[in-house]
Every structure is written in C-alpha cells, then in structure tokens.
Amino acid sequence: QDTSRTEIALAQLLLDSNRLDEAEAQIQKVLARQPFDALVHRVQGDYWRLRGQPRSAVASYERALELDPTQVDTYVALRNQLRAPAASLADGDGEAWVGGDTINKLLEATLARNTGSAAASLTVDLGEQRQRMGDTRGAIAAFQEALLTLNTPETTAPAASARSEAGQNNSRAFIYARLAVL
C-alpha cells in the first residue's frame, strides 16, 4: 500500500510537470496492481483531463467516487469537469456533451457519505447547483442546511476549518451572502 501511495504521488508530480507519458506509465503500473484504489482512478481522471479527453476523465472520476464516495476532492474534480463549458467537453471526435442531472446525483451520493465540514461544503455546493437550475426554494433549503451543519460541534471545533476537504466556500458569511442573492 505504501509503495502504491508513493507511486501515485509520483504520477501526480509527473502530471503537475506536464510529463504526461511518464505519468500514464506510472498510473497504469499502479492500476495493474491495485484496480480498486480510488486515488489512482482520481489521478487517472486528472491525466485524461490534461490529455483533453473529458469523457475518459469523467469515467475515471466516477469510478473513483464509486470506490470511495467520501473523497470530496474527487467529487469536486468531477463536478468541475461536468460544469466545464460545452466546447471544452468535446472529445477528439468534436462531439460535445454535458453532465446534465449528473451533478445533482453525485452531490446527493457524496453528501450521504460525508459529515462535518465536508458535508457543509457539499451542502453549499448543492445550494449553488439548485440555484443554477432555477430551484430557488431548493437552494434556500440547502443553504439553510449548510448553516445548521456548520453549527454542529464537529464543525465549530478550532481545527474544523483546517479539516475541510471540499474547499473555501463553507463559511457562514459566504452562505449568508448566497442567501441574500436569493
């Protein structure tokens, strides 16, 4: 397991250095040994995204979430891929496609497996997604739920902000600002 983690970290460094062929070889090496490792599937999604293959990226991110739905960073990567402008979602054949309702399903599945700060961030994301879809009541309900989640002991502890895996938009001020817009 430690060797695989090191190799996955190396693959990520190679991706960050735009050494895609070497990264692919590293990813394939780990996948051959550990096909059920969510992290390697997530890194593979990053590889496909950098290669300009959004469908393959989405498939890898979805597989990673299927294997471990608690990985909020994988959800965020998949969500970002699905929210990309339609032109950037065209594969090599030029055919464009969009994620549609997929983001809502992903959010619900990921949210069901997470608690604390991660749940608050995901609930904020759910509110934003509902707002994008024109569901004002649903957005308000999600933002209010996020506020309630932020008031739990787990999320009010001093280290809670450091533990938030989902990102930066889980502060009360941010949520109140989103509610004010609605």
C-alpha positions as CSV (number, residue, x, y, z in Angstrom):
1,Q,0.0,0.0,0.0
2,D,2.8,2.4,0.9
3,T,4.6,1.7,-2.4
4,S,1.4,2.4,-4.3
5,R,0.8,5.7,-2.5
6,T,4.4,6.7,-3.4
7,E,3.8,5.7,-7.0
8,I,0.5,7.6,-7.1
9,A,2.3,10.7,-5.7
10,L,4.9,10.4,-8.3
11,A,2.3,10.1,-11.0
12,Q,0.7,13.3,-9.7
13,L,4.1,15.1,-9.7
14,L,4.6,14.0,-13.3
15,L,1.2,15.3,-14.2
16,D,2.0,18.6,-12.5
17,S,5.2,18.8,-14.5
18,N,3.2,18.1,-17.7
19,R,5.2,14.8,-18.2
20,L,2.1,13.0,-19.4
21,D,3.6,9.9,-21.0
22,E,5.6,9.1,-17.8
23,A,2.6,9.8,-15.6
24,E,0.4,7.5,-17.7
25,A,3.0,4.7,-17.3
26,Q,3.1,5.2,-13.6
27,I,-0.7,5.2,-13.4
28,Q,-1.0,2.0,-15.4
29,K,1.6,0.3,-13.2
30,V,-0.4,1.1,-10.1
31,L,-3.8,0.2,-11.7
32,A,-2.4,-3.2,-12.7
33,R,-1.7,-4.0,-9.1
34,Q,-4.5,-2.1,-7.4
35,P,-7.5,-1.8,-9.7
36,F,-9.8,-0.9,-6.8
37,D,-7.8,2.0,-5.5
38,A,-9.9,5.1,-5.7
39,L,-7.0,7.5,-5.5
40,V,-5.3,6.1,-8.6
41,H,-8.6,6.4,-10.5
42,R,-8.8,10.0,-9.4
43,V,-5.3,10.7,-10.6
44,Q,-6.1,8.9,-13.9
45,G,-9.1,11.3,-14.3
46,D,-6.6,14.2,-13.9
47,Y,-4.4,12.6,-16.6
48,W,-7.4,12.3,-19.0
49,R,-8.4,15.9,-18.3
50,L,-4.9,17.1,-19.2
51,R,-4.9,14.9,-22.3
52,G,-8.1,16.7,-23.5
53,Q,-10.3,13.6,-23.1
54,P,-13.2,14.7,-20.9
55,R,-15.3,11.6,-21.3
56,S,-12.4,9.4,-20.1
57,A,-11.8,11.9,-17.3
58,V,-15.4,11.7,-16.2
59,A,-15.3,7.9,-16.3
60,S,-12.2,7.8,-14.1
61,Y,-13.6,10.3,-11.6
62,E,-16.9,8.4,-11.5
63,R,-15.0,5.1,-10.8
64,A,-13.0,6.8,-8.1
65,L,-16.2,8.0,-6.4
66,E,-17.8,4.6,-6.8
67,L,-14.9,3.1,-5.0
68,D,-14.8,5.7,-2.3
69,P,-17.7,8.2,-2.1
70,T,-16.1,10.0,0.9
71,Q,-13.4,11.6,-1.3
72,V,-14.8,15.2,-1.6
73,D,-11.8,16.3,-3.8
74,T,-12.7,13.7,-6.3
75,Y,-16.3,14.9,-6.3
76,V,-15.0,18.5,-6.9
77,A,-12.8,17.4,-9.8
78,L,-15.7,15.6,-11.4
79,R,-18.1,18.4,-10.8
80,N,-15.7,20.9,-12.3
81,Q,-15.3,18.6,-15.4
82,L,-19.1,18.4,-15.8
83,R,-19.5,22.1,-15.4
84,A,-16.9,23.0,-18.0
85,P,-18.2,24.9,-21.0
86,A,-19.7,22.6,-23.6
87,A,-16.9,23.4,-26.1
88,S,-14.3,22.0,-23.6
89,L,-16.3,18.9,-23.2
90,A,-15.9,17.9,-26.9
91,D,-13.8,14.7,-27.3
92,G,-11.4,14.1,-30.1
93,D,-14.4,13.5,-32.5
94,G,-15.6,17.0,-31.8
95,E,-18.9,15.8,-30.3
96,A,-19.9,17.9,-27.3
97,W,-21.8,16.6,-24.3
98,V,-22.8,17.9,-20.9
99,G,-23.3,16.4,-17.5
100,G,-26.9,17.5,-17.0
101,D,-28.5,15.9,-13.9
102,T,-25.4,14.0,-13.1
103,I,-24.1,16.7,-10.7
104,N,-27.2,16.5,-8.6
105,K,-26.9,12.7,-8.3
106,L,-23.2,12.9,-7.5
107,L,-23.9,15.6,-4.9
108,E,-26.6,13.5,-3.2
109,A,-24.4,10.3,-3.2
110,T,-21.3,12.1,-1.9
111,L,-23.2,14.1,0.7
112,A,-24.8,11.0,2.1
113,R,-21.3,9.6,2.9
114,N,-19.8,12.7,4.4
115,T,-20.2,14.6,7.7
116,G,-18.9,17.8,9.4
117,S,-17.1,20.4,7.4
118,A,-17.1,18.3,4.2
119,A,-20.9,17.9,4.5
120,A,-21.3,21.7,5.0
121,S,-19.2,22.4,1.9
122,L,-21.1,19.8,-0.2
123,T,-24.4,21.3,1.0
124,V,-23.3,24.7,-0.1
125,D,-22.5,23.2,-3.4
126,L,-25.9,21.6,-3.6
127,G,-27.4,25.1,-2.9
128,E,-25.4,26.6,-5.7
129,Q,-26.3,23.8,-8.1
130,R,-30.0,24.2,-7.3
131,Q,-29.7,27.9,-7.8
132,R,-28.1,27.3,-11.2
133,M,-31.1,25.1,-12.1
134,G,-33.6,27.8,-11.1
135,D,-34.8,25.9,-8.0
136,T,-34.8,28.9,-5.5
137,R,-36.6,27.0,-2.8
138,G,-34.3,24.1,-3.0
139,A,-31.3,26.4,-3.0
140,I,-32.5,28.2,0.1
141,A,-33.2,24.9,1.9
142,A,-29.7,23.7,1.1
143,F,-28.0,26.9,2.3
144,Q,-30.0,26.8,5.5
145,E,-29.0,23.1,6.0
146,A,-25.4,24.2,5.5
147,L,-25.7,26.8,8.2
148,L,-27.2,24.1,10.5
149,T,-24.3,21.8,9.7
150,L,-21.8,24.5,10.5
151,N,-23.3,24.8,14.0
152,T,-22.5,21.2,15.0
153,P,-19.7,20.5,17.5
154,E,-17.6,18.8,14.8
155,T,-17.6,21.9,12.5
156,T,-17.2,24.5,15.3
157,A,-14.1,23.0,16.7
158,P,-10.9,25.1,16.2
159,A,-9.4,22.7,13.8
160,A,-12.6,22.3,11.7
161,S,-11.6,24.8,9.0
162,A,-8.3,23.0,8.6
163,R,-10.2,19.7,8.1
164,S,-12.5,21.0,5.4
165,E,-11.7,18.9,2.3
166,A,-14.2,20.5,0.0
167,G,-12.9,24.0,-0.3
168,Q,-13.3,27.5,0.7
169,N,-17.0,28.2,0.4
170,N,-18.3,26.9,3.7
171,S,-18.1,30.0,5.8
172,R,-21.3,31.4,7.4
173,A,-20.6,34.8,5.7
174,F,-20.4,33.1,2.3
175,I,-23.7,31.2,2.9
176,Y,-25.5,34.4,4.1
177,A,-24.3,36.2,1.0
178,R,-25.7,33.4,-1.2
179,L,-29.0,33.6,0.7
180,A,-29.1,37.3,0.3
181,V,-28.9,37.0,-3.5
182,L,-31.9,34.7,-3.5
